[in-house]
Amino acid sequence: LTIVATALIETGSRMDELIFQEFKGTGNMELVLDRKISDSRVYPAVDIFLSGTRREELLLQPWELEKINLIRRGLAGHKPSEAIERLLMFVKKFPTNAQMLKEIPG
């Protein structure tokens, strides 16, 4: 079963919040957009700390997951807007994600 859904939250509607809470956590991937990032004209306006795939260890090779975790640790402590900007600058240096991961030492 595949369901693609969007939810607008923080609208002041208790029903919207209730529906969101009911569905939150039931999917295997969540992409969280951040209005503050969008307001600063950074696109995609993704909060990389709140977004992710559950059970990514089933999708990635162990070495890939290790490199991704190095990136996450390097971005930890930054504001979401700073983190996505740094990640985008880093990603743009490489022709592919695979090449980027291979170039990360460790």
LOZAKE-874145 format. One record per residue: x, y, z of N, C-alpha, C, CB in turn. Coordinates in steps of 0.05 Angstrom, whole numbers, padded with zeros to 5 digits, always signed. Glycine has a CB too. Example, Ala and Ser with C-alpha at 12.3 -4.5 7.8 and 13.67 -1.06 7.14 Angstrom:
! residues 2
+00264-00114+00156+00246-00090+00156+00264-00066+00156+00226-00089+00181 +00257-00045+00142+00273-00021+00143+00258+00001+00157+00282-00012+00114 
This chain:
! residues 106
+00017-00024+00000+00000+00000+00000+00018+00025+00000-00019+00000+00024 +00014+00042-00019+00029+00067-00020+00009+00091-00016+00044+00070-00047 +00016+00108+00003+00000+00132+00007+00019+00155+00007-00016+00130+00034 +00013+00175-00008+00029+00200-00008+00010+00221+00003+00040+00208-00037 +00019+00235+00024+00001+00254+00037+00017+00279+00046-00013+00242+00061 +00003+00301+00048+00015+00325+00060-00002+00334+00083+00018+00347+00038 +00010+00348+00101-00006+00358+00124+00004+00386+00131-00003+00339+00149 -00014+00405+00133-00007+00432+00141-00014+00433+00171-00023+00454+00125 +00007+00439+00187+00002+00440+00216+00006+00468+00226+00021+00420+00230 +00002+00472+00251+00004+00498+00264-00016+00518+00252+00032+00509+00262 -00040+00508+00245-00061+00525+00234-00080+00535+00255-00076+00509+00213 -00077+00525+00279-00096+00532+00300-00120+00513+00301-00105+00560+00297 -00122+00496+00282-00145+00477+00281-00138+00452+00297-00152+00470+00252 -00154+00446+00318-00149+00422+00334-00153+00397+00317-00167+00422+00358 -00172+00398+00298-00177+00375+00281-00153+00369+00263-00202+00379+00264 -00141+00390+00251-00117+00386+00234-00095+00373+00251-00108+00413+00223 -00091+00383+00275-00070+00372+00292-00076+00343+00300-00067+00389+00317 -00101+00337+00305-00108+00310+00312-00104+00290+00289-00138+00309+00321 -00111+00298+00265-00107+00281+00242-00078+00278+00237-00121+00294+00217 -00062+00299+00239-00033+00297+00235-00021+00278+00255-00020+00325+00238 -00028+00280+00280-00016+00263+00301-00024+00234+00296-00026+00272+00329 -00048+00229+00285-00056+00202+00280-00039+00189+00258-00086+00201+00271 -00032+00204+00238-00016+00193+00216+00014+00195+00220-00023+00207+00190 +00023+00213+00236+00052+00217+00241+00063+00191+00252+00057+00240+00260 +00085+00183+00240+00099+00159+00250+00089+00133+00237+00096+00157+00279 +00068+00134+00221+00058+00109+00209+00072+00103+00182+00028+00111+00204 +00084+00123+00170+00097+00119+00144+00126+00110+00148+00097+00145+00128 +00139+00104+00126+00167+00096+00128+00186+00118+00120+00172+00071+00112 +00175+00142+00112+00191+00165+00105+00176+00190+00111+00200+00164+00075 +00189+00209+00124+00177+00235+00129+00195+00257+00118+00172+00239+00159 +00184+00276+00104+00198+00299+00093+00185+00323+00106+00196+00300+00062 +00200+00337+00123+00190+00360+00138+00201+00386+00126+00197+00358+00168 +00182+00402+00116+00190+00428+00105+00188+00449+00127+00171+00436+00081 +00205+00469+00126+00207+00489+00147+00202+00517+00135+00235+00488+00161 +00182+00530+00146+00175+00557+00136+00198+00577+00140+00150+00567+00151 +00213+00575+00162+00235+00594+00166+00256+00590+00145+00247+00590+00194 +00262+00566+00137+00281+00561+00116+00271+00572+00089+00287+00530+00113 +00245+00567+00084+00233+00578+00059+00234+00608+00059+00204+00568+00057 +00228+00621+00082+00228+00650+00083+00256+00661+00078+00218+00659+00111 +00277+00646+00083+00304+00655+00077+00312+00648+00049+00324+00643+00097 +00293+00638+00033+00297+00632+00004+00317+00610-00001+00305+00657-00010 +00318+00591+00017+00335+00567+00013+00317+00544+00004+00351+00560+00040 +00323+00532-00018+00307+00511-00029+00324+00487-00036+00291+00520-00053 +00316+00463-00030+00290+00456-00018+00291+00463+00012+00284+00426-00021 +00268+00473+00022+00266+00482+00050+00261+00459+00069+00244+00503+00052 +00279+00440+00069+00276+00415+00084+00290+00417+00111+00287+00391+00068 +00276+00410+00132+00289+00407+00158+00301+00380+00158+00268+00411+00182 +00327+00379+00154+00341+00353+00152+00343+00338+00178+00368+00357+00140 +00338+00352+00200+00339+00338+00226+00313+00323+00232+00344+00358+00248 +00291+00333+00221+00265+00321+00226+00256+00302+00203+00244+00342+00230 +00270+00303+00181+00264+00287+00158+00281+00262+00157+00267+00303+00131 +00270+00241+00146+00286+00217+00143+00270+00192+00136+00300+00212+00168 +00284+00171+00132+00273+00145+00125+00277+00126+00147+00286+00134+00098 +00256+00112+00155+00258+00092+00175+00271+00067+00163+00230+00085+00187 +00287+00053+00178+00300+00028+00170+00318+00032+00146+00279+00007+00164 +00331+00055+00145+00349+00061+00123+00372+00040+00121+00361+00088+00125 +00377+00026+00142+00398+00006+00142+00391-00017+00122+00403-00006+00170 +00365-00019+00116+00357-00040+00096+00361-00030+00067+00328-00047+00101 +00364-00004+00064+00367+00008+00037+00395+00014+00029+00350+00033+00036 +00413+00017+00049+00440+00026+00044+00461+00005+00052+00446+00052+00059 +00484+00007+00039+00506-00009+00046+00517+00001+00073+00529-00009+00024 +00529-00016+00090+00540-00007+00115+00559+00017+00113+00554-00030+00129 +00576+00016+00093+00595+00039+00090+00581+00065+00083+00616+00032+00068 +00559+00063+00067+00544+00087+00060+00531+00099+00085+00522+00080+00039 +00519+00082+00101+00506+00091+00126+00526+00103+00145+00492+00067+00140 +00550+00092+00146+00571+00103+00163+00578+00132+00154+00596+00085+00162 +00581+00136+00128+00588+00162+00117+00565+00182+00121+00594+00160+00087 +00541+00173+00118+00517+00190+00122+00516+00199+00152+00491+00176+00114 +00522+00181+00170+00522+00188+00198+00545+00208+00204+00526+00163+00215 +00567+00206+00190+00588+00226+00194+00578+00254+00185+00613+00218+00177 +00564+00255+00163+00552+00280+00155+00532+00291+00176+00537+00277+00127 +00515+00273+00186+00496+00282+00206+00510+00293+00231+00478+00258+00214 +00530+00279+00240+00545+00289+00264+00558+00316+00258+00566+00268+00272 +00568+00319+00234+00580+00345+00227+00560+00368+00226+00593+00342+00200 +00535+00362+00220+00515+00383+00219+00500+00387+00245+00495+00376+00197 +00503+00368+00263+00489+00370+00289+00498+00395+00304+00495+00345+00307 +00480+00408+00317+00487+00432+00331+00481+00458+00315+00515+00432+00339 +00477+00455+00289+00470+00478+00273+00440+00482+00273+00481+00475+00244 +00431+00506+00267+00403+00511+00263+00395+00496+00237+00396+00541+00261 +00369+00488+00235+00361+00474+00211+00367+00489+00185+00331+00469+00212 +00364+00516+00185+00369+00532+00161+00399+00531+00154+00360+00561+00165 +00416+00533+00174+00445+00531+00169+00453+00504+00160+00461+00539+00195 +00441+00483+00172+00448+00456+00165+00442+00449+00135+00434+00436+00183 +00418+00457+00126+00411+00451+00098+00428+00467+00079+00381+00457+00093 +00435+00492+00086+00452+00508+00069+00480+00495+00067+00455+00537+00080 +00491+00486+00089+00517+00473+00089+00516+00447+00073+00527+00467+00117 +00495+00432+00077+00492+00406+00062+00490+00411+00032+00468+00391+00072 +00474+00431+00024+00471+00437-00004+00498+00446-00017+00450+00459-00008 +00513+00462-00002+00539+00471-00013+00558+00447-00016+00552+00492+00006 +00557+00429+00003+00574+00405+00001+00566+00387-00022+00572+00390+00028 +00540+00382-00024+00529+00364-00045+00536+00374-00073+00499+00360-00042 +00535+00401-00077+00540+00413-00103+00568+00409-00113+00533+00442-00102 +00586+00401-00096+00614+00397-00104+00619+00371-00118+00632+00398-00079 +00598+00353-00118+00602+00326-00129+00581+00320-00151+00600+00305-00107 +00588+00305-00171+00569+00299-00192+00547+00280-00183+00584+00287-00216 +00553+00262-00164+00533+00243-00154+00535+00240-00124+00536+00215-00168 +00514+00230-00112+00515+00225-00083+00535+00203-00077+00487+00216-00073 +00537+00183-00094+00556+00161-00090+00584+00172-00089+00553+00139-00112 +00591+00189-00108+00618+00201-00109+00623+00217-00083+00621+00219-00133 +00603+00232-00074+00606+00248-00050+00612+00230-00026+00580+00264-00045 +00598+00208-00023+00602+00190-00001+00630+00177-00002+00581+00169+00000 +00638+00170-00026+00665+00158-00029+00687+00177-00022+00669+00149-00058 +00683+00203-00026+00704+00223-00020+00706+00230+00009+00698+00248-00036 +00686+00223+00025+00687+00230+00054+00706+00211+00068+00658+00228+00067 +00726+00223+00081+00746+00206+00095+00733+00192+00120+00770+00222+00104 +00743+00169+00126+00733+00156+00151+00721+00129+00147+00714+00173+00164 
